[in-house]
Amino acid sequence: MNEFDYHAPDRIDEALAMLADNHEAKALAGGMTLIPTMKQRLAAPSDLVDLGGIRELIGICEDADRIVVGAMTTHASVAESSLIQRDLPALAALAHGIGHAQVRHRGTLGGSIANNDPAADYPAALLALEAVVKTDRREIPAAAFFTGMFETALADDELVVAVTFPRCRDAAYAKFPNPASKYAMAGVFVVRDRGEVRVAVTGAAACVFRHEALERALQRRFEPVAIEHVDIDSTEFNEDLHASAAYRGQLVRVMAMRAVEQIQTRD
């Protein structure tokens, strides 16, 4: 690991000033990706701006008909929140399935979505639920936030402050995890919301995406059998030593069916 200067601001404006003053500085959230990358010398920021001491970035609360999750709220806190378990149980279940216990108690919602790993879980929830990402200067709908592999709409000196979610009990997430990392080889988040069905897929391609063919089929008939024969085009899917693109295509179908089954059990 290369040398770097460490900063621990306790206010958002301080962190933003530090990032603006040095274009080689990096914000440190949970550090689940950045620190290992630095250890491998694949990243060498001159400064680390640790956001962990900024209390206004931590916590879960209600705001009218939405749930607000601070950017530095850990996965474990999301999973254990009684508010989220009551009004958005699919998100609590998703958070409980991220990585291992050590990761869940250190990794953060904001860090995960800002990194936008193609196999991360949260992006599928944000996209399917039509969540909104709040930064220090604007609000970005999830559909516009995730732009490509490890890429987002964030500017270099822009920080995620919170994510707002609608209350939704008719939602479920199912994933086929890598047995070592627990990252999604394919994960599908399904939402049934006032007659509309939304399906978001992570882990299968370079970036999270909505699967329109699955949505149309489930819109007509909300049952697992309705998507048994939907065409899953896997030509652009990821392929590695863990799974072929075609296998990931089959996983998308199976995970979507399992998510629908979960929603049906609550009916």
N, C-alpha and C positions, 0 to 999 in steps of 0.2 A: 504494500500500500504506500502511495506517495504521501508526502507531508501536506498538511492543510491546516488552516486556521479555523478554530471552532468558535461559534457564536451562539448564545442562548438568549435571545430577546424574549421579553414577556408581554410585548404588544405587537399587534399586526403591523402598525406603521413602522415600527423599528425593523421588523423583518423585511418589509418591502424596501426600506431605505438601504439595507445591507445588500439585498439582491440587486437593486438598481445601481449601486455604486461599483459593482464588480460583476461583469458578465460571465466570469468563470466560477462564480459562487453557485451553490446548489442548495435548495431547501431540503431539509431532512424531516420526513414525517416518521413513519415507523421504521424505515431503513431496511425493510425486508428484501428489497432489490438493490438499492443503491450501495449499501455497505458490502455485500458480496461482490458486486461489480467492481468496487474500488479495490477490494482485496485481490481480485484477479488482474488489476491494473488495466481494466477496460474503461475505467472512468477515473479522471484525476482532477476533481474540482479544487480550486485554490482555497475555497472557504466552504464550510458547512454551516448553514443557518438552521439550527434546531428549533422546530416549531412546538416542541413538547411542552414548553413552559407558558404558552399562550392560552390562558384558561378560557377565553371567549371562543376558542375553536373546539372546545370539548363539551359534549353533552347532547342530550336528546330531549326535545320538548314538542309541544303542540302549538300550532299556529293556525287557528280557524279549522279548516277541514284537512289540513296537511300535517305531516310529521316532519320535523326539522332535525337532521342529524349533523352535528358539527364535524368538520373535516378531520379533526384529530381524535375522534371517537374510535376506540378500538373495535375490532371485530367481535371480541368477547362481550363488550358492552352492548353492542347491537343485538347479539344473540340472546343476552340475558335481560334485555329491557322488557319490563312488563307491558309498557305502552306498545312497543312493536309486536310483542307476542300476541297482544289482544287485537290490534287494528291492522297489522301487516305481518301475519305469521310466516308467510313465505320468505320474507326478508330475514327474519330471525333464524329460520331454519337454514337459509343460505349461509349466513354468517357463521353459524355453528359448524358448518361443513368446510370452512376454509382452513387449509393447512393442518397444522398440529396445534396443540394447546399453547405452546410457546409463541407461535406465529399469531394466533388469535389474540393473545394478550399484549402483543407489541404492534402488530400491523394495524393500519388505520384505513378508514373509508376513503378519506381524501388522498392519501398516498397511493392507494390501489387504483383509483380511477384516473389520477394524474399520470400514473405510469402506463396505464392502458395495456397491460400484458394481454396478448390475444387469447390466453387461456384463463384469465381472471374471471371470477364469478360475478362481482358487483356490476360490471357493465351490462350484463344481460338483464339484471333487475332494473337498472335505471332506464334502459331502453324500452323494455316491455311495460313498465309502470308509467312511462312518460314523466319521469322525475325531472327536476330542474336543478342545475348546478349553480350555486351562488359563489361568485368570486369577490375579490376586494373591490371590483369596479362594475360588474354586470351580472346578469342572469342568463344562463345558457341552457336551452332545452337539451335533454340527453341526445335527441336525434341529431343535433348539430355539434355535440361535444366530442364524440369519438370519431376521429377522422382517418385513422389508419393504424398499422402495426406500431405500437408504442408512441402513437401520435394523438394529440388532442387539439382542441381549438384554443388552448391556453397560450397566452403570450409568455415570453421567457421570464418576465418579472411579475407574472400574475399568479395569485394564490387562490386555491379553492378554500372557501370559508365554511360552506355547509352544502348539504344536499336536501332538497325538500321532496317528500314523497306523498302521493295521495293515500288516504286510507283505503285499503282493499283486502278483503278476506278471500275473494275468489281469484286466487293466484297460487302458483306452485312452481318450484324449481327442482329439476332432476338433472343430475350430472353423472357421468362415468369418469371417476377420478383416476389420474395416474397414481399407482399404488405407492410410490415413493413421495412425490411432492404434493399430492392431493390436488394439483391443478386439474382443471377440466380438460379431458381429451375431447369431450363434447358435453356441453351443458345447455339445457333449454328451459327458459322461463316463460310460462304461459299465464296470461291474464285474461279473465272474462269480466268485462266491465260494461254494465248497462247495455248489453246486446252486442258489444264489440269484442272481438278476440284479437289479442296481440301475442305474437310468438317471437322471442328474441333468442338467438343462438350465439354461444361463446365457445371457444376452444377448437372449433372446427375450421375456421378460416383465419385470415390475417387480422381481422377486426370483427368485433361483435356486429351482428346484423339482424334485421327483421326477416323472417321467412314467410313471404306472402302466400306461397302455395299452401303451406300448413294453415295459415290464418284463414284462407278462403274455405278450405275443407272443414275446419272446425266451426266456422261461422254458419255453415249449412247444417252441420250435425256435430254437436259437442260430445263426441264419444271417441275412445281410442281407435275403434274399428274404422272410423272415418278417415284416418290418415295412414292406414296400413299400406295403401297403394299409391300414395302421393309421391310424385317424382321428386327425389332429392338429388339435385345436380351437384355432384362432388368434384367437378373438374377443377375448381379453384380452391379446394380444401387443402389444409395442411397435410403434409406427409412426412413422417419421420420414423425413427426406429421403433416407436411405440405403436404406431398405427398407420395404415395406408389411408389415402384420401377416401377410397370406397368404403373402408371400414368405418371411418368417421361419419360418412353419409348414413350408414345404417344405424350408428349410434344416435345420430340426431333424431331419426324416426322413433327409435325405442325410447329415448329420453323424453321426447314430446308426448308419447303415449303414457308414460309413467306420470308425467306432470298432470295430464288430463285426469288420470285415475285419482290422483291425490285430491284434485278439486272436486271430483264427483263424490268422494267419500264424505265431503263436508255438506253436501246437498241434503 
